[in-house]
Structure formats: C-alpha cells, structure tokens
Amino acid sequence: MKLHDGDVIVFAGDSTTDADKRNTSDGLGNGYVRLIRNALFAFHPENNFRVVNAGVGGNTSAHLLARWDRDVISCKPDVLFCMIGINDVWRHFDYLDPQDARISVEEYAENLAAICEKSKGVREFYLIPPYYLERNRSDEMRVMTEQYADRTRAVAARYGITVVEVQPDFDAYMNSRPGQSISWDRVHPFEVGSMIIARRILRFLDC
C-alpha cells in the first residue's frame, strides 16, 4: 500500500492497542501504535502523517461499534486498522465479572459487519483477527480465539477487506519461547510483542 503525504492513520481496538495511552502526553500509548508512528516518521521524513490511537482498554466488539462514529470515523481516516475480539473471548472465561455481557461468536461477526458498513468510505481498511499467546492449540481459550478469528476472516472476505494476520508471527516466536515470556496473561503484548505486531503492520505500510 502506498501512503500519501497528510494521511490520517487510525488504529482502533481494545487494550492491546490502547497500551496506556492516557498516561502518554501524545495519546499514542506505549505499544505497537507508537512503534509504527516512530517508524513512519523515521523512514518517511518527507511526509507528514497523523497517527491516532483509538484503542480503549476492556472494549469488546460491541463497545467499539458503539463508539465507532465518534472515535474513529470522526477522525476521517485514510488508512484504518482494526484489531478487536479478544475481550469478546475473554468474557467467556472471566468468572470474576459475570455481569459483563458475553458476546457470542455470531454477535461478534454481526458487530464486525456493522463496523465494516460504517467504514466503506475509508480508502484503506484492514482487519486484524484476535490472537492468543498460547502454543498449546488445544487450550480452551486458544480454541475459542481461533473461532472468533475465523469469523473476522469471513467478514473481511464478505466486504473485500484485507486481513493482517499476527497470530502466525506469535506462533513462530513461541516455537522458541513461551508466550508468557512476553505477556504475563498471554494477551497484552508489552514491548517485545508490540514489536512483533508493529513489524507485521509496517509491512502493509511499505515501511
């Protein structure tokens, strides 16, 4: 994909995107969004890009859909990446918070489809399926994450949207080291995991 001078690049999602953005002066957080912004500025100094972190910790696909117009479309993105779904999965295992709504895989697909409908005017739109840093593929949460990821791919195919896969990159990492070595809960990527995500996205940005 070719970027243009002045492009607005928005990253939407949950805490994996948010990355403590409220405690950073520029609102970019301390995760993969910042790494991507820095790479773009370093390797495309001739261009001026606006990078927006539209991640909010704890969001499910329903939460993200509810704020999509306000937090995402209002930014008038030229390039948009959306990674959502791990909280939709997580809530099925979060027995300490039984009051929080659990999003079925069917509801998740409907929410994603609604997000795609709202984003038809975006020049470049990418969906990133949820990932889980567990090498045991029979692990119950890994299995469910794959089911939601499959729905992401199905919705993307319906709308002709490109899918950015990060699970294979994490699987390659876990061939040598366990997922817990870079994520205590196997979801939040921290520094090393953020670099893995950033590298994959930067390839789509030709950077």
Backbone as numpy.savetxt, mean C-alpha at the origin, in Angstrom:
# Nx Ny Nz CAx CAy CAz Cx Cy Cz
6.82 3.52 -16.73 5.99 4.70 -16.73 6.86 5.95 -16.73
6.51 6.91 -17.55 7.27 8.15 -17.61 6.61 9.21 -16.72
7.39 9.73 -15.78 6.91 10.82 -14.94 7.08 12.14 -15.66
6.25 13.10 -15.27 6.30 14.43 -15.87 6.59 15.48 -14.80
7.26 16.52 -15.19 7.54 17.62 -14.28 6.22 18.14 -13.69
6.19 18.27 -12.38 4.99 18.76 -11.72 4.00 17.70 -11.32
4.29 16.43 -11.58 3.37 15.35 -11.22 3.10 15.31 -9.72
1.85 15.03 -9.39 1.45 14.79 -8.01 1.36 13.27 -7.83
2.14 12.74 -6.92 2.22 11.29 -6.70 1.68 11.00 -5.31
0.59 10.24 -5.24 -0.09 9.98 -3.97 0.01 8.50 -3.62
0.28 8.24 -2.34 0.32 6.87 -1.82 -0.78 6.74 -0.77
-1.75 5.88 -1.02 -2.90 5.71 -0.13 -2.84 4.34 0.53
-3.28 4.29 1.79 -3.28 3.01 2.46 -3.49 3.12 3.95
-2.86 2.19 4.68 -3.03 2.10 6.13 -1.71 2.45 6.83
-1.43 1.82 7.96 -0.24 2.18 8.74 1.07 1.84 8.03
1.06 0.85 7.14 2.28 0.53 6.42 2.69 1.67 5.50
1.72 2.45 5.09 1.99 3.65 4.29 2.17 4.86 5.21
1.29 5.00 6.19 1.32 6.11 7.14 2.71 6.28 7.76
3.21 5.22 8.38 4.58 5.18 8.93 4.86 6.38 9.83
3.92 6.65 10.75 4.10 7.71 11.75 4.22 9.09 11.12
3.44 9.35 10.09 3.59 10.61 9.35 3.24 11.84 10.19
2.39 11.70 11.19 2.02 12.87 12.00 3.17 13.39 12.83
4.19 12.55 13.02 5.35 12.97 13.78 6.52 13.36 12.89
6.23 13.61 11.62 7.25 14.13 10.71 6.77 15.48 10.19
7.67 16.43 10.11 7.28 17.81 9.79 6.67 17.95 8.41
7.06 17.09 7.47 6.55 17.19 6.10 5.39 16.24 5.83
4.98 15.44 6.83 3.85 14.54 6.67 4.10 13.33 5.79
5.37 13.03 5.53 5.68 11.89 4.67 5.90 10.59 5.43
6.05 10.68 6.76 6.29 9.47 7.54 7.73 9.03 7.45
8.00 7.88 8.06 9.35 7.34 8.10 9.47 6.00 7.38
8.61 5.79 6.39 8.59 4.51 5.69 8.93 4.62 4.23
8.29 3.77 3.44 8.63 3.68 2.02 8.29 4.94 1.23
7.29 5.70 1.67 6.93 6.92 0.95 8.10 7.91 0.98
8.72 8.07 2.14 9.87 8.96 2.24 11.03 8.47 1.37
11.27 7.18 1.38 12.37 6.63 0.58 12.14 6.89 -0.91
10.91 6.75 -1.34 10.59 7.00 -2.74 10.74 8.48 -3.08
10.25 9.35 -2.20 10.39 10.79 -2.42 11.87 11.15 -2.55
12.69 10.63 -1.65 14.12 10.95 -1.69 14.77 10.46 -2.97
14.40 9.28 -3.42 14.96 8.74 -4.67 14.55 9.59 -5.87
13.29 9.98 -5.90 12.82 10.81 -7.01 13.56 12.15 -7.06
13.74 12.76 -5.90 14.44 14.04 -5.86 15.92 13.88 -6.19
16.51 12.75 -5.79 17.93 12.53 -6.04 18.22 12.22 -7.50
17.36 11.45 -8.14 17.66 10.97 -9.49 16.88 11.67 -10.59
15.95 12.55 -10.20 15.24 13.38 -11.17 15.28 14.84 -10.71
16.48 15.40 -10.51 16.57 16.77 -9.99 16.01 17.83 -10.95
15.83 17.43 -12.19 15.31 18.38 -13.18 13.81 18.58 -13.05
13.15 17.72 -12.28 11.70 17.77 -12.14 11.27 18.16 -10.73
10.10 18.74 -10.65 9.49 19.05 -9.36 8.27 18.17 -9.18
8.33 17.29 -8.20 7.22 16.39 -7.91 6.62 16.77 -6.56
5.32 16.55 -6.44 4.66 16.65 -5.14 4.30 15.25 -4.70
4.85 14.80 -3.59 4.59 13.46 -3.07 3.71 13.58 -1.83
2.61 12.82 -1.81 1.63 12.89 -0.72 1.47 11.53 -0.07
1.56 11.51 1.25 1.29 10.30 2.02 -0.15 10.36 2.51
-1.02 9.54 1.91 -2.44 9.49 2.28 -2.76 8.22 3.04
-1.76 7.69 3.75 -1.98 6.52 4.59 -2.49 6.93 5.96
-3.35 6.10 6.55 -3.84 6.33 7.91 -3.81 5.00 8.66
-3.10 4.98 9.75 -2.98 3.76 10.53 -4.32 3.19 10.96
-4.45 1.88 10.89 -5.66 1.20 11.31 -6.75 1.10 10.26
-6.55 1.73 9.13 -7.59 1.75 8.10 -7.82 0.37 7.48
-9.09 0.05 7.30 -9.49 -1.06 6.44 -9.87 -0.47 5.09
-10.24 -1.32 4.16 -10.69 -0.83 2.86 -11.94 0.04 3.01
-12.78 -0.27 3.99 -14.00 0.53 4.22 -13.63 1.93 4.69
-12.67 2.03 5.61 -12.21 3.34 6.08 -11.63 4.15 4.94
-10.79 3.50 4.14 -10.13 4.20 3.04 -11.15 4.69 2.02
-12.12 3.85 1.70 -13.16 4.25 0.75 -13.91 5.47 1.27
-14.21 5.49 2.56 -14.99 6.59 3.14 -14.27 7.93 3.04
-12.95 7.92 3.03 -12.20 9.17 2.98 -11.49 9.38 1.62
-11.80 8.55 0.65 -11.09 8.57 -0.63 -11.19 9.93 -1.33
-12.39 10.46 -1.43 -12.56 11.74 -2.12 -11.82 12.86 -1.39
-11.95 12.88 -0.06 -11.37 13.96 0.73 -9.84 13.91 0.77
-9.30 12.71 0.98 -7.86 12.60 1.23 -7.03 12.24 0.00
-7.66 11.69 -1.02 -6.90 11.21 -2.18 -7.25 12.00 -3.43
-8.50 11.92 -3.86 -8.90 12.58 -5.11 -8.75 14.09 -5.02
-8.95 14.65 -3.84 -8.82 16.10 -3.68 -7.39 16.58 -3.96
-6.43 15.68 -3.87 -5.03 16.04 -4.17 -4.77 16.11 -5.67
-5.74 15.68 -6.46 -5.62 15.66 -7.92 -4.37 14.89 -8.37
-4.30 13.61 -7.97 -3.10 12.84 -8.29 -2.95 12.56 -9.79
-1.72 12.64 -10.27 -1.39 12.17 -11.61 -0.98 10.70 -11.56
-0.34 10.33 -10.46 0.11 8.96 -10.23 -0.36 8.55 -8.85
-0.97 7.37 -8.74 -1.59 6.95 -7.49 -1.30 5.49 -7.22
-0.79 5.22 -6.02 -0.55 3.85 -5.56 -1.43 3.61 -4.35
-2.12 2.47 -4.34 -3.01 2.14 -3.24 -2.67 0.75 -2.70
-2.25 0.69 -1.43 -2.00 -0.59 -0.76 -2.88 -0.68 0.47
-3.88 -1.51 0.41 -4.85 -1.66 1.49 -5.30 -3.11 1.58
-5.65 -3.54 2.78 -6.20 -4.89 2.92 -5.71 -5.67 4.13
-4.52 -5.34 4.64 -4.02 -6.18 5.74 -4.84 -6.00 7.01
-5.43 -4.81 7.22 -6.30 -4.66 8.38 -7.64 -5.37 8.18
-8.07 -5.47 6.93 -9.28 -6.26 6.64 -9.05 -7.71 7.08
-7.83 -8.19 6.85 -7.45 -9.54 7.28 -7.26 -9.57 8.79
-6.51 -8.62 9.31 -6.12 -8.60 10.72 -7.31 -8.65 11.65
-8.38 -7.95 11.28 -9.54 -7.88 12.17 -10.17 -9.26 12.41
-9.93 -10.19 11.53 -10.45 -11.55 11.75 -9.66 -12.28 12.84
-8.50 -11.76 13.19 -7.64 -12.39 14.19 -7.47 -11.54 15.44
-8.01 -10.33 15.43 -7.84 -9.39 16.52 -8.94 -9.59 17.55
-8.78 -10.62 18.35 -9.83 -10.97 19.31 -9.92 -9.98 20.47
-8.93 -9.09 20.63 -8.96 -8.11 21.70 -9.86 -6.92 21.35
-10.27 -6.84 20.10 -11.12 -5.73 19.68 -12.29 -6.27 18.85
-13.16 -7.05 19.49 -14.25 -7.71 18.74 -15.30 -6.76 18.21
-15.30 -5.49 18.67 -16.31 -4.55 18.22 -16.00 -3.96 16.84
-14.74 -4.00 16.45 -14.37 -3.43 15.16 -14.90 -4.33 14.04
-15.48 -3.71 13.04 -16.13 -4.46 11.97 -15.14 -5.33 11.22
-15.54 -6.54 10.90 -14.71 -7.44 10.10 -15.19 -7.38 8.66
-14.27 -7.16 7.77 -14.58 -7.01 6.35 -14.37 -8.34 5.65
-15.42 -8.90 5.11 -15.29 -10.16 4.39 -14.52 -9.95 3.10
-14.06 -11.02 2.52 -13.30 -10.90 1.27 -14.18 -10.34 0.16
-15.47 -10.65 0.20 -16.40 -10.11 -0.79 -16.58 -8.61 -0.61
-16.74 -8.18 0.64 -16.87 -6.74 0.93 -15.60 -6.00 0.55
-14.48 -6.62 0.82 -13.19 -6.03 0.46 -13.13 -5.76 -1.04
-13.52 -6.75 -1.84 -13.51 -6.58 -3.30 -14.46 -5.47 -3.73
-15.62 -5.38 -3.08 -16.58 -4.32 -3.41 -16.00 -2.95 -3.08
-15.31 -2.85 -1.95 -14.70 -1.57 -1.56 -13.61 -1.16 -2.55
-12.80 -2.13 -2.95 -11.74 -1.85 -3.93 -12.34 -1.40 -5.25
-13.41 -2.07 -5.67 -14.06 -1.70 -6.93 -14.59 -0.27 -6.86
-15.15 0.11 -5.72 -15.66 1.47 -5.56 -14.52 2.48 -5.60
-13.38 2.12 -5.04 -12.19 2.99 -5.09 -11.73 3.15 -6.53
-11.75 2.07 -7.29 -11.36 2.12 -8.70 -12.31 3.01 -9.50
-13.59 2.91 -9.21 -14.58 3.76 -9.91 -14.29 5.24 -9.65
-13.96 5.55 -8.41 -13.69 6.93 -8.05 -12.38 7.45 -8.63
-11.53 6.55 -9.12 -10.19 6.92 -9.55 -10.00 6.85 -11.07
-11.10 6.79 -11.80 -10.99 6.63 -13.25 -10.31 7.81 -13.94
-10.30 8.97 -13.30 -9.67 10.13 -13.92 -8.18 10.24 -13.66
-7.62 9.33 -12.86 -6.19 9.37 -12.54 -5.39 8.80 -13.71
-4.33 9.50 -14.09 -3.55 9.08 -15.26 -2.91 7.71 -15.07
-2.28 7.49 -13.93 -1.61 6.22 -13.63 -2.06 5.75 -12.26
-2.74 4.60 -12.22 -3.25 4.07 -10.95 -2.75 2.65 -10.78
-2.20 2.37 -9.59 -1.63 1.06 -9.29 -2.23 0.52 -7.98
-2.53 -0.76 -7.97 -2.98 -1.43 -6.76 -1.86 -2.34 -6.26
-1.64 -2.32 -4.95 -0.64 -3.17 -4.32 -1.36 -4.13 -3.39
-1.36 -5.43 -3.68 -2.04 -6.39 -2.81 -1.41 -6.42 -1.42
-2.19 -6.77 -0.40 -1.62 -6.89 0.95 -0.59 -8.01 0.99
0.37 -7.87 1.89 1.43 -8.86 2.06 1.47 -9.29 3.53
2.18 -10.39 3.79 2.35 -10.85 5.17 3.72 -11.50 5.28
4.50 -11.07 6.26 5.88 -11.53 6.39 5.96 -12.83 7.19
5.41 -13.87 6.60 5.43 -15.21 7.19 5.81 -16.21 6.10
6.93 -16.91 6.30 7.40 -17.83 5.26 6.58 -19.12 5.20
5.90 -19.47 6.31 5.05 -20.65 6.33 3.75 -20.34 5.61
3.60 -20.82 4.39 2.44 -20.45 3.58 1.15 -21.14 4.02
1.25 -22.06 4.97 0.04 -22.67 5.52 -0.41 -21.95 6.80
0.35 -20.95 7.24 -0.05 -20.14 8.38 -1.42 -19.53 8.09
-2.30 -19.55 9.08 -3.70 -19.16 8.85 -3.82 -17.73 8.33
-3.03 -16.80 8.91 -3.14 -15.42 8.46 -2.49 -15.23 7.10
-1.43 -15.98 6.82 -0.83 -15.90 5.48 -1.82 -16.40 4.44
-2.53 -17.47 4.73 -3.52 -18.01 3.80 -4.61 -16.98 3.52
-5.13 -16.34 4.57 -6.19 -15.35 4.36 -5.67 -14.13 3.62
-4.45 -13.71 3.92 -3.88 -12.57 3.21 -3.80 -12.86 1.71
-3.43 -14.08 1.35 -3.38 -14.46 -0.06 -4.76 -14.40 -0.70
-5.79 -14.75 0.06 -7.15 -14.71 -0.48 -7.56 -13.26 -0.79
-7.22 -12.36 0.10 -7.53 -10.94 -0.14 -6.67 -10.39 -1.28
-5.43 -10.83 -1.33 -4.55 -10.39 -2.42 -5.08 -10.86 -3.77
-5.62 -12.07 -3.81 -6.22 -12.57 -5.05 -7.38 -11.69 -5.49
-8.17 -11.21 -4.55 -9.28 -10.32 -4.90 -8.75 -8.98 -5.42
-7.65 -8.52 -4.86 -7.04 -7.29 -5.38 -6.71 -7.46 -6.85
-6.09 -8.58 -7.20 -5.71 -8.85 -8.59 -6.93 -8.96 -9.49
-7.99 -9.57 -8.97 -9.20 -9.74 -9.77 -9.85 -8.38 -10.06
-9.91 -7.53 -9.05 -10.50 -6.19 -9.26 -9.62 -5.39 -10.21
-8.32 -5.48 -10.05 -7.40 -4.76 -10.94 -7.58 -5.21 -12.38
-7.74 -6.51 -12.58 -7.92 -7.03 -13.94 -9.23 -6.51 -14.54
-10.26 -6.41 -13.72 -11.55 -5.92 -14.21 -11.47 -4.48 -14.69
-10.65 -3.69 -14.02 -10.54 -2.27 -14.35 -9.31 -1.93 -15.19
-8.55 -2.94 -15.56 -7.36 -2.69 -16.37 -6.29 -1.93 -15.61
-6.17 -2.20 -14.32 -5.21 -1.50 -13.46 -3.99 -2.37 -13.23
-2.83 -1.77 -13.25 -1.58 -2.49 -13.02 -1.43 -2.85 -11.55
-0.98 -4.06 -11.29 -0.75 -4.54 -9.93 0.75 -4.51 -9.64
1.11 -3.97 -8.49 2.49 -3.96 -8.03 2.62 -5.00 -6.93
3.36 -6.04 -7.19 3.49 -7.15 -6.25 4.71 -6.95 -5.35
4.49 -6.94 -4.03 5.61 -6.86 -3.10 5.79 -8.16 -2.31
4.77 -9.01 -2.24 4.91 -10.27 -1.52 6.05 -11.13 -2.06
6.23 -11.23 -3.39 7.36 -12.03 -3.88 8.71 -11.50 -3.43
8.85 -10.19 -3.28 10.10 -9.62 -2.80 10.34 -9.99 -1.34
9.28 -9.96 -0.55 9.42 -10.38 0.84 9.68 -11.88 0.94
9.06 -12.66 0.08 9.31 -14.10 0.08 10.77 -14.39 -0.25
11.33 -13.64 -1.19 12.74 -13.82 -1.54 13.63 -13.49 -0.34
13.29 -12.42 0.37 14.04 -12.07 1.59 13.95 -13.20 2.61
12.75 -13.76 2.76 12.53 -14.79 3.78 13.13 -16.14 3.42
13.67 -16.26 2.21 14.44 -17.46 1.89 15.72 -17.50 2.70
16.16 -16.33 3.17 17.41 -16.25 3.94 17.19 -15.89 5.40
16.19 -15.05 5.66 15.95 -14.58 7.02 14.45 -14.56 7.31
14.05 -14.78 8.56 12.62 -14.77 8.89 12.03 -13.37 8.79
10.74 -13.32 8.54 10.06 -12.04 8.44 10.15 -11.22 9.71
10.20 -11.90 10.87 10.26 -11.18 12.13 11.57 -10.42 12.30
12.56 -10.71 11.47 13.82 -9.99 11.57 13.69 -8.55 11.08
12.64 -8.25 10.32 12.43 -6.88 9.86 11.04 -6.36 10.22
10.24 -7.19 10.89 8.90 -6.76 11.29 8.44 -7.59 12.48
8.33 -6.96 13.62 8.00 -7.72 14.84 6.64 -8.39 14.75
5.70 -7.76 14.01 4.35 -8.34 13.91 4.07 -8.93 12.53
5.10 -8.95 11.68 5.02 -9.53 10.32 4.14 -8.69 9.38
3.85 -7.46 9.79 3.06 -6.55 8.95 3.78 -5.23 8.74
4.14 -4.56 9.84 4.79 -3.26 9.73 6.25 -3.46 9.33
6.67 -2.88 8.20 7.95 -3.26 7.59 9.17 -2.62 8.21
9.03 -1.51 8.91 10.18 -0.78 9.44 11.20 -0.49 8.34
12.45 -0.20 8.71 13.39 0.37 7.73 13.70 -0.57 6.57
14.11 -1.79 6.88 14.52 -2.71 5.82 13.34 -3.09 4.93
12.23 -3.41 5.55 11.04 -3.76 4.77 10.55 -2.60 3.92
10.65 -1.39 4.47 10.26 -0.21 3.69 11.12 -0.05 2.45
12.41 -0.39 2.58 13.30 -0.33 1.43 12.90 -1.35 0.36
12.45 -2.52 0.80 12.02 -3.54 -0.15 10.79 -3.07 -0.93
9.83 -2.47 -0.22 8.64 -1.94 -0.89 9.02 -0.80 -1.82
9.85 0.12 -1.33 10.24 1.28 -2.14 10.95 0.86 -3.42
11.83 -0.12 -3.32 12.57 -0.55 -4.51 11.61 -1.07 -5.58
10.62 -1.83 -5.17 9.66 -2.38 -6.14 8.87 -1.26 -6.81
8.37 -0.30 -6.02 7.59 0.81 -6.60 8.45 1.67 -7.49
9.70 1.91 -7.10 10.59 2.76 -7.90 10.84 2.17 -9.29
10.77 0.86 -9.39 10.92 0.24 -10.71 9.77 0.62 -11.63
8.59 0.79 -11.07 7.45 1.22 -11.89 7.55 2.71 -12.22
8.31 3.44 -11.39 8.49 4.86 -11.64 9.74 5.15 -12.47
10.37 4.08 -12.98 11.57 4.22 -13.80 12.65 5.02 -13.08
12.86 4.70 -11.84 13.84 5.42 -11.03 14.84 4.43 -10.43
